[in-house]
Amino acid sequence: MEKLCRLKPLHSGLSPAVLRDLQWAEISEAVYCQCWRTLLTELKPGHRAMLYNAMQEALHRDTRNTTLQLNCLLPFVPLRELMQTMSAEIISRSISVYRDIDWSPHQTQFLFSKIHEFLNITSKSVRDLGHIAGGMSCDFLKLWTNDTDFVELLQFVSELPGGTRPALRKCIIEELRRQPKLDLNILSSAFSATLPVTMIERLSNTSLRAILDHVQAQFADFLRLPHYKQTNLAEKALTELVKHPK
């Protein structure tokens, strides 16, 4: 496991056999939590399930680490198992813990829908859900398009850690097209980098520079963009360098 955490650039190429045969010298929240968060975003669902099973076996050999299971392993729990064990009451009662966990997109959708059934969520109270708010549906978002806090809601969603799941991002962009007077500059640089080229053209120079800083710091996000968006941002980066050479 120690070697696996050091081989971060190679995680996407791991074979199932490697994950099944992992050896665990020690289970340590401080050492492995950050590594596991990386694995959560980089591994395919089937591989994540294998890693989860391997970690569960290791935890059963070391029953002292109950907080580890809560804080680090929950995002790896298969969705079906989560649906069988999580009720709206349980989620609501532990929201102060669950709000900061790096759930997968499918998990956030499930958790948000369960909470929405149990509680009356408003455009303001949705912020109390933390990461789980990323699971809101397009229909929920559209409920607040005419609300005075809608801009703040968009800003909050765009800044959620881990990025915005594709369906919700598409919904937000549709609303931005429907309401062209909304200020695009309130969106996070990570979200703005995924905007249509025509919308990027409407951004301020400050927002554009923030996008360029973001893709430089998180180059993997840049590589995931369609080629035409990569080209557009590269051209803007060159223009910015000409204007402000370092």
Disulfide bonds with the S-S distance in Angstrom:
Cys5-Cys35 2.20
Cys33-Cys72 1.66
Cys138-Cys171 2.06
